[in-house]
Amino acid sequence: MPDKRSHRGKHPEDDKLFGDNWSPLLRDAVEDLSHLFSREYNAKSALKLVGDRHQLDVRQRRAVLGAACSDESLRRRKDHLVPPKELRGRPLAVDGYNLLITIESALSGAVLLRGRDGCIRDLASLHGSYRKVEETLPAILLIGRRLEDLRVGPVTWWFDAPVSNSGRLKGLVCEQAEQHGWDWQVELSKRTDHALAASGNVVATSDSWILDRAVAWANVAAIVIACMDPSTRIIDMGRRAAL
């Protein structure tokens, strides 16, 4: 069945699954899973153990997995984080789908999660195909204006070549960059995560694998969302202060 969604949107069960009554339990689950990760437990078995213990739904388990990280990863991410005021004049490598879909989700009122590491993540899925929605262009413009304010650049967006419609999205991003005079280029790669981790530049991502390997990273999603509607709902999944 073709995907006919016009918005990134939230799951119909999210109000129930991530209501205020669930917040303490979800934070407990993130703490428990992070504890197991710190002791090098296998991710799949650790998530099952924690999810079963707290009787979590599949979607809640996915959220907890994204929000958790080991103590070692937390320290590394803190040490390699570049604050907004230090981004001026620095090249930036953007994890394209990761950042864009998070901002699309924020604009559409979807549930956003702040993880233990301070990163803001969405719960949208990308299964081999990307569909442009009504929030796509506004999201690109929001990101562009915020990066322009920060005087970041040049900026290289990276999108996954195997994902359907990546070529069209590249065209849209390049078109907006040309219209607004932004120093951007767009690359398509079969191994975007590896390309970003090896870029040697500050990376805009919330992907855990990349965060644990990049030489530096910036919490660009959080920076952009901070300038949006203050009613944007962000669920804090971590007990520790955000980075």
C-alpha positions, -999 to +999 in steps of 0.1 A: +000+000+000+015+034-010+024+058+017-001+087+015+009+106+047+011+144+042+026+149+077+054+132+096+030+132+126+028+112+158+017+077+163-020+075+175-009+056+206+018+081+217-003+102+240-010+070+260+025+054+257+043+086+266+019+103+290+031+119+322+022+087+342+048+068+322+077+093+325+092+081+358+091+045+347+106+053+313+135+072+330+140+041+353+142+019+322+167+042+305+188+042+337+186+004+339+195-001+302+224+023+304+237+004+335+237-028+314+253-011+285+281+002+308+287-035+317+289-044+280+256-064+279+244-073+244+219-047+233+191-071+222+192-092+253+196-061+276+166-044+260+145-075+264+155-078+301+146-041+308+115-041+286+101-072+302+109-059+337+091-026+332+064-042+309+071-018+281+053-017+247+074-022+216+074+015+208+084+024+244+113-001+241+124+016+210+124+050+227+143+036+257+169+021+234+175+054+217+177+074+249+201+050+267+239+049+265+268+036+285+287+057+309+317+056+286+297+068+256+282+096+278+316+108+288+329+106+252+299+125+238+303+152+265+340+156+257+335+159+219+304+181+219+310+215+202+287+242+217+269+266+194+292+296+200+322+276+188+306+265+155+313+298+137+334+293+106+337+256+111+328+230+084+297+209+093+287+175+081+250+169+084+234+135+089+207+144+065+178+121+072+186+121+109+184+158+113+157+166+088+132+140+100+136+151+136+128+187+127+099+175+105+086+156+135+089+186+157+069+207+133+042+181+130+037+178+168+052+143+170+067+130+202+103+140+207+127+124+232+157+139+250+181+111+257+206+106+285+233+123+263+211+154+257+203+146+221+168+150+209+155+121+189+122+112+171+104+080+167+098+081+130+108+051+109+127+051+076+122+018+058+141+022+026+120+050+013+117+087+021+084+106+015+084+143+013+057+158+037+043+192+043+070+199+070+099+190+047+105+225+032+098+244+064+123+221+082+150+227+056+144+265+059+145+264+097+178+245+097+193+267+071+184+299+089+197+287+122+230+275+107+232+309+090+227+327+123+255+305+138+278+314+108+285+277+103+300+265+070+307+252+046+279+226+052+278+192+036+246+172+038+248+134+036+219+113+025+217+075+021+218+067-016+199+034-012+169+052+003+143+059-024+138+096-033+172+106-019+180+121-053+149+143-053+156+154-017+192+163-028+177+185-055+154+202-030+182+210-006+205+223-033+177+244-047+171+261-013+208+266-007+211+284-041+181+305-034+193+316+000+230+319-007+239+291+017+273+274+013+260+239+011+267+208-009+249+175-008+264+140-011+247+107-016+265+077-001+259+040+004+276+042+038+265+076+052+273+067+088+309+057+080+313+088+058+302+111+086+323+094+112+354+096+090+347+132+078+370+148+103+345+176+107+319+185+133+289+162+127+252+172+132+236+139+143+219+120+171+229+086+158+247+068+186+270+048+163+283+081+147+284+100+180+308+073+194+332+077+165+331+112+151+359+136+161+333+162+171+296+167+170+270+194+175+235+191+189+220+208+160+185+194+163+183+208+199+197+241+187+170+244+160+141+232+182+151+257+209+141+285+184+107+269+176+073+271+193+079+267+230+050+243+232+070+217+213+067+186+235+100+170+245+100+140+269+131+139+291+141+103+292+174+108+312+179+115+348+212+133+343+215+169+331+216+174+294+250+180+279 
